[in-house]
Amino acid sequence: MNQSETVYDVIVVGGGISGAMAAIGAARAGAKTLVVEQYGFLGGMLTAAGVGPMMTFHAGDQQVIQGTTGELIDRMQEKGQSPGHIFDTTGFTYTVTPFDVEGMKRELEMMLTEAGGELLYHAMLAFVETDGDQVTSITVCTKSGLMKLTAKVFVDATGDADLANHAGVECTKGRESDGACQPMTMKMRMMNVDTQQVRDYIKNNPDEFPRLEGDVNKIDKASRISIGGFVKTLAKGREAGDFNFPREDILFFEANNVGEVIVNTTRVLGFDANDPWSFSLAEMEGRRQALEVDRFLKKYIPGFGNSVLVYTGPQIGVRSSRQIKGRYTLTGPDIHSRKSFPDTIAHTGYPVDIHSPDGEGTAHVKPEWGTFCNIPYRCLVNRQISNLITVGRCISVDFEAQGAVRTTPTMGAVGQAGGIAAAIAVQDAVPVGDVDADKIQKLLLNQGGFLCV
């Protein structure tokens, strides 16, 4: 087994948006930081699996996701790689943020390396070694074999709480009543779509788009179109046998580049993202559905007649799997009441958005205009391992709350806070659960974050 000779202050496992922001936050706070990532680039599902646009950075007119995640979009916008934060023409939330995938990959790398962080690509977590309440090392599988890595503090940004689970942290999974998780989605990236034809059809068929609540002029409020609907067309296709899985509408989003859309319509039910055998079957079902959707769009949806399906990504999108049991579990009632916390480290204005684990239907609870919920640092730390912080969609939240906090802008903000906390734990030589929340908040603000505590 190869063993790294370097002892890092902070090792972040997983280079998705939350892990990347954790590493940037830690490195900017002075910690010697390494990101271990299974693919050959940063950005996770945003850059690997076609997840997009990012939604939402806002609560009403207030941008509540700022910091390094907001900086990423600002840098990309300056280079023409994103139109920035634009009105959500689906009527679902406040804003959406399209982006260029290749631009995001490179910008994240530059932000990390400029901060002094290091990268280890093509490395996947294999083993976790613990001693008492500490993770002492991790072993990753690489092209050169197994490699042992050591750090003072570890950050689990795997999305599925893999590091925490291997280390013995107590976890839950899915809906409290039966453990069922939200369905997975195989995202589709399609080119050569005539979005003007799409806009014209919407204007002439408002009854197909109940999400717009009768106001089809919403689609003129943004330079890129996002739309959920075609409900009568979908019913027609289902009756003809051209659409054969549970789904209430067709949903897609225009990306940064003209004629490019991301289709979020497949719905892969009943599989377990934590079971490699089940996960493999989910990938196959996702691709089967993607090809069905491709045929349906070209046959039934105006603007897609000459479209080309160019990408489904190396991994199906997972909305929920494991959640750690942290020192505090954020709940649905906390979200709805906008409960405040003295150790708040991130906010979100996103609705509670739960795709039914049982089939068709999406629970959507809109917040009061302009309000946002609060995420406490205690959701990132557990009671079993004193040098492990968890970021990303697997933090300590219940099934309902996870539906509101799981989206990429929010998880970027959570990641930045988790990375800063890891750096403070190293510098102050304290367990991660004893890090002073005031210090985290002060450094977050110094790094451009938004906090309302």
C-alpha positions in Angstrom: 0.0 0.0 0.0 1.3 3.4 -1.0 1.3 5.9 1.9 1.3 9.7 1.5 4.2 11.3 3.4 2.2 14.5 3.8 0.1 15.0 6.9 -2.6 17.5 6.0 -4.5 19.8 8.3 -7.8 19.1 6.4 -8.7 16.4 3.9 -12.0 16.8 2.1 -13.4 13.6 0.6 -15.6 14.5 -2.3 -15.1 17.4 -4.7 -18.7 18.3 -5.5 -20.0 21.8 -5.0 -20.1 21.4 -1.2 -16.7 19.7 -1.0 -15.0 22.2 -3.3 -16.3 25.1 -1.3 -15.3 23.4 1.9 -11.7 23.0 0.6 -11.6 26.6 -0.6 -12.9 27.8 2.7 -10.4 25.8 4.7 -7.5 26.7 2.5 -8.4 30.4 2.6 -8.5 30.1 6.4 -4.9 28.9 6.4 -5.3 25.2 6.6 -3.1 22.8 4.5 -5.9 21.2 2.5 -6.4 18.3 0.2 -9.5 17.3 -1.9 -9.9 13.6 -2.7 -12.2 13.2 -5.7 -13.4 10.1 -7.6 -13.6 11.9 -11.0 -11.1 14.0 -12.8 -12.6 17.4 -12.1 -14.5 19.3 -9.4 -18.2 20.2 -9.3 -19.7 16.8 -8.6 -23.2 16.4 -10.0 -23.2 19.9 -11.5 -20.3 19.1 -13.8 -20.5 15.3 -14.0 -24.2 14.4 -14.2 -25.9 17.4 -15.9 -27.5 18.8 -12.8 -28.5 22.4 -13.4 -29.2 25.2 -13.3 -28.2 26.0 -9.7 -31.3 27.2 -7.8 -31.7 29.3 -5.8 -29.2 31.9 -4.5 -32.1 34.2 -3.4 -34.9 34.7 -1.0 -37.0 37.3 -2.6 -34.7 40.1 -3.7 -32.0 39.2 -1.2 -29.1 37.1 -2.3 -28.7 34.8 0.7 -26.0 32.6 -0.9 -22.9 34.6 -1.3 -19.3 33.8 -0.2 -17.3 31.5 -2.4 -20.3 30.0 -4.1 -21.5 33.4 -5.1 -17.9 34.3 -6.1 -17.8 31.3 -8.4 -20.8 32.6 -10.4 -19.4 36.1 -10.5 -16.1 34.9 -11.9 -17.9 32.8 -14.5 -20.2 35.6 -15.5 -17.3 37.8 -16.2 -16.0 35.2 -18.6 -19.4 34.7 -20.4 -19.8 31.3 -18.8 -23.0 32.1 -17.0 -25.8 34.7 -17.4 -25.8 35.0 -13.6 -28.9 34.7 -11.4 -32.0 35.1 -13.6 -35.8 34.9 -12.9 -37.1 31.4 -12.6 -39.6 31.2 -15.4 -41.1 27.9 -14.0 -42.6 29.9 -11.2 -41.1 27.4 -8.7 -38.6 29.6 -6.9 -36.9 33.0 -7.1 -34.0 32.6 -9.4 -32.1 30.0 -11.4 -28.4 30.2 -12.4 -27.4 28.5 -15.6 -23.7 27.9 -16.2 -21.2 26.4 -18.6 -20.0 23.0 -17.4 -16.4 23.2 -18.7 -16.0 26.7 -17.4 -17.2 25.6 -13.9 -14.7 22.7 -13.8 -11.8 25.1 -14.5 -13.0 27.9 -12.3 -13.3 25.7 -9.3 -9.8 24.3 -9.8 -8.4 27.8 -10.0 -10.2 29.0 -6.9 -8.9 26.0 -4.9 -5.3 26.2 -6.2 -5.1 30.0 -5.8 -6.0 29.4 -2.2 -3.2 26.9 -1.8 -5.4 23.8 -1.8 -4.3 20.5 -3.4 -6.1 17.9 -5.5 -6.0 14.2 -5.8 -8.2 13.0 -8.7 -9.3 9.5 -9.6 -9.3 8.4 -6.0 -12.2 6.8 -4.2 -12.7 6.1 -0.5 -12.0 2.5 0.4 -11.3 2.3 4.1 -11.5 4.5 7.2 -9.2 3.9 10.2 -10.3 5.1 13.6 -8.8 5.2 17.1 -11.3 6.0 19.8 -13.2 9.1 18.7 -10.8 10.0 16.0 -10.4 9.2 12.3 -6.7 8.6 12.0 -6.4 7.9 8.3 -8.4 7.1 5.2 -7.4 4.7 2.4 -8.3 5.5 -1.1 -8.2 3.4 -4.3 -6.1 5.0 -7.0 -4.5 4.0 -10.3 -1.3 3.1 -8.4 -3.1 1.0 -5.9 -4.3 1.7 -2.3 -3.0 4.9 -0.7 -3.3 5.9 2.9 -3.8 9.6 3.7 -3.7 11.3 7.1 -5.1 14.6 8.4 -5.9 16.4 11.6 -9.5 17.0 10.5 -11.6 15.2 7.8 -14.6 16.6 5.9 -17.1 14.2 4.5 -18.4 15.7 1.3 -19.3 12.4 -0.4 -23.1 13.2 -0.6 -23.9 9.7 0.8 -22.1 10.1 4.1 -19.7 7.3 3.1 -16.8 8.5 5.2 -19.0 9.1 8.3 -20.7 5.7 7.8 -17.4 3.9 7.6 -16.2 5.7 10.7 -19.1 4.5 12.7 -21.2 7.7 12.8 -24.9 7.0 13.4 -26.9 7.6 10.2 -30.5 7.5 9.1 -31.9 7.0 5.6 -34.9 8.4 3.8 -38.5 8.9 5.0 -38.9 8.3 8.7 -41.9 6.0 8.3 -40.3 3.4 6.0 -36.8 4.5 4.9 -37.9 5.3 1.3 -35.8 7.9 -0.5 -36.7 10.5 -3.1 -36.5 9.0 -6.6 -33.2 9.4 -8.6 -33.1 11.2 -11.9 -30.9 10.6 -14.9 -30.4 14.1 -16.3 -30.2 14.7 -20.0 -28.3 17.4 -21.8 -29.8 18.1 -25.2 -28.5 20.4 -28.0 -30.1 22.1 -31.0 -33.3 22.9 -29.3 -35.4 25.8 -30.7 -36.3 27.5 -27.5 -38.2 30.2 -29.4 -40.6 27.5 -30.6 -41.0 26.5 -27.0 -41.8 30.0 -25.9 -44.4 30.4 -28.7 -46.1 27.2 -27.8 -46.3 28.2 -24.1 -47.9 31.6 -25.1 -50.5 29.8 -27.2 -51.3 27.0 -24.8 -51.4 28.4 -21.2 -53.5 25.5 -19.9 -50.6 23.1 -20.5 -48.5 24.9 -17.8 -50.3 25.0 -14.4 -47.1 26.0 -12.7 -47.3 29.5 -14.4 -50.7 30.0 -12.6 -52.2 31.6 -15.7 -49.4 34.1 -16.3 -47.5 32.9 -19.4 -45.7 36.3 -19.6 -43.4 35.0 -16.8 -41.4 33.4 -19.6 -40.4 36.8 -20.9 -38.7 37.8 -17.6 -35.4 35.9 -18.2 -32.9 35.5 -20.9 -33.0 31.7 -20.5 -36.2 29.7 -20.3 -37.0 27.1 -17.6 -40.4 25.4 -17.8 -42.4 22.6 -16.3 -45.6 21.6 -18.0 -46.9 20.1 -21.2 -49.4 18.2 -19.0 -51.9 17.5 -21.7 -49.2 16.5 -24.2 -47.8 14.2 -21.6 -51.2 12.6 -21.1 -51.6 12.1 -24.8 -48.2 10.5 -25.1 -48.9 8.2 -22.1 -52.2 7.1 -23.7 -50.3 6.3 -26.9 -47.8 4.2 -25.0 -44.9 6.6 -25.7 -44.4 7.6 -22.0 -44.4 4.8 -19.5 -43.1 5.9 -16.0 -44.7 8.0 -13.3 -44.2 11.7 -13.9 -46.6 14.6 -13.7 -45.0 17.0 -16.2 -42.1 17.6 -18.5 -39.4 19.7 -16.9 -36.4 21.3 -18.6 -34.0 24.3 -18.2 -32.1 26.3 -20.8 -28.4 26.3 -20.1 -25.7 28.9 -20.7 -25.3 28.1 -24.3 -27.9 28.8 -27.0 -29.9 25.7 -28.0 -28.8 23.7 -25.0 -31.2 22.4 -22.4 -31.1 20.2 -19.3 -34.0 17.8 -19.1 -35.1 16.8 -15.6 -37.9 14.4 -16.3 -36.8 10.8 -15.7 -37.9 9.4 -12.4 -36.1 6.3 -11.1 -38.0 4.8 -8.2 -37.3 2.1 -5.6 -33.5 1.8 -5.8 -30.9 2.3 -3.1 -28.0 4.6 -3.8 -26.0 3.0 -0.9 -26.3 -0.5 -2.3 -23.8 -0.9 -5.3 -26.0 -3.6 -6.9 -29.2 -1.6 -6.6 -27.3 1.5 -7.7 -26.1 -0.2 -10.8 -29.6 -1.2 -11.8 -30.7 2.4 -11.2 -28.2 3.6 -13.7 -29.5 1.2 -16.3 -33.2 2.2 -15.7 -32.2 5.8 -15.8 -30.7 5.4 -19.3 -33.7 3.4 -20.5 -36.0 6.2 -19.3 -33.7 8.9 -20.9 -34.0 7.3 -24.3 -37.7 7.1 -23.9 -37.9 10.8 -23.0 -35.6 11.7 -25.9 -38.0 9.9 -28.3 -41.0 11.5 -26.7 -39.6 15.1 -26.8 -38.8 14.8 -30.5 -42.2 13.4 -31.4 -44.4 15.6 -29.2 -42.7 18.8 -27.9 -42.3 21.8 -30.2 -38.7 22.9 -30.6 -37.2 19.5 -30.0 -37.8 18.1 -33.6 -34.1 18.5 -34.5 -32.7 18.2 -31.0 -29.8 15.9 -30.2 -29.3 14.0 -26.9 -25.6 14.5 -26.2 -25.0 13.5 -22.6 -26.4 11.6 -19.7 -23.3 11.7 -17.5 -21.3 9.0 -15.6 -23.7 8.8 -12.7 -27.4 9.1 -12.0 -28.5 12.0 -9.9 -29.3 11.1 -6.2 -31.5 13.5 -4.2 -31.3 11.7 -0.9 -29.7 8.7 0.8 -28.0 8.6 4.2 -28.2 11.5 6.7 -25.9 11.7 9.6 -27.4 12.0 13.1 -25.8 15.2 14.2 -25.8 17.1 17.4 -28.9 18.8 16.1 -31.3 17.6 13.4 -33.0 20.3 11.4 -36.7 19.4 10.9 -39.5 20.3 8.6 -41.2 22.4 11.4 -37.9 24.3 11.8 -38.0 25.1 8.1 -41.6 26.3 8.1 -41.2 28.4 11.2 -37.9 29.9 10.0 -36.4 28.9 13.3 -33.3 30.9 14.2 -30.1 29.4 15.8 -27.1 31.1 17.5 -24.8 28.9 15.4 -26.4 29.5 12.0 -23.8 29.1 9.2 -26.0 29.1 6.1 -29.4 30.1 4.8 -31.8 29.0 2.0 -34.9 30.4 0.4 -35.6 27.2 -1.5 -39.1 25.7 -1.1 -39.6 22.3 0.5 -39.4 20.2 -2.6 -40.0 16.4 -2.2 -40.3 14.1 -5.2 -42.6 11.3 -4.1 -40.8 8.0 -3.3 -44.1 6.3 -4.1 -44.5 7.4 -7.8 -46.0 10.4 -9.4 -46.2 13.8 -7.6 -43.9 16.4 -6.1 -44.7 18.0 -2.8 -43.9 21.7 -3.1 -44.3 24.1 -0.1 -43.5 27.7 -1.1 -42.1 29.9 1.7 -43.5 33.3 2.5 -42.0 35.7 0.0 -38.5 36.8 0.9 -38.1 34.6 4.0 -35.3 32.1 4.4 -34.5 29.2 6.8 -31.4 28.8 8.8 -28.9 25.9 9.1 -27.0 25.5 12.3 -23.4 24.3 12.5 -24.5 21.5 14.9 -26.1 19.7 11.8 -22.6 19.2 10.5 -21.0 17.5 13.5 -21.8 14.2 15.2 -21.3 12.7 18.7 -19.1 9.7 17.7 -16.1 11.2 15.8 -14.4 14.4 17.1 -12.4 15.3 14.0 -15.1 14.8 11.3 -17.3 17.4 9.8 -20.0 16.5 7.3 -21.2 18.8 4.5 -23.5 18.4 1.5 -27.0 16.9 1.3 -26.2 14.2 4.0 -26.0 16.7 6.9 -28.3 16.1 9.9 -31.8 17.0 8.7 -35.0 15.1 8.6 -36.7 13.9 5.4 -38.9 17.0 5.0 -36.1 19.5 5.8 -33.7 17.8 3.4 -36.2 18.6 0.6 -35.5 22.3 1.3 -31.7 22.4 1.9 -30.4 19.8 -0.5 -29.9 22.1 -3.5 -26.5 23.1 -4.8 -26.2 26.8 -3.9 -27.2 26.0 -0.3 -24.8 23.1 -0.1 -22.1 25.3 -1.4 -22.7 27.7 1.5 -22.8 24.8 4.0 -19.5 23.5 2.5 -17.7 26.8 2.9 -18.8 27.0 6.5 -17.7 23.4 7.2 -14.3 24.0 5.7 -13.8 27.1 7.8 -14.8 25.2 10.9 -12.3 22.4 10.0 -9.5 25.0 9.7 -10.4 26.6 13.1 -10.5 23.1 14.8 -7.0 22.5 13.6 -5.7 26.0 14.6 -7.3 25.9 18.0 -6.6 22.2 18.5 -10.2 21.5 19.6 -12.7 18.8 18.6 -14.9 19.9 15.8 -17.9 20.0 18.1 -16.2 22.5 20.3 -15.4 25.0 17.6 -16.6 28.5 18.5 -19.6 29.3 16.3 -18.7 33.0 16.6 -15.3 32.3 15.0 -17.0 30.4 12.1 -19.4 33.2 11.5 -16.7 35.9 11.6 -14.5 34.1 9.1 -17.5 33.4 6.9 -18.3 37.1 6.8 -14.6 37.8 6.1 -14.8 35.4 3.2 -17.8 37.3 1.8 -20.5 35.1 3.2 -24.1 36.2 4.0 -25.4 35.7 7.5 -28.5 36.9 9.3 -28.3 35.6 12.9 
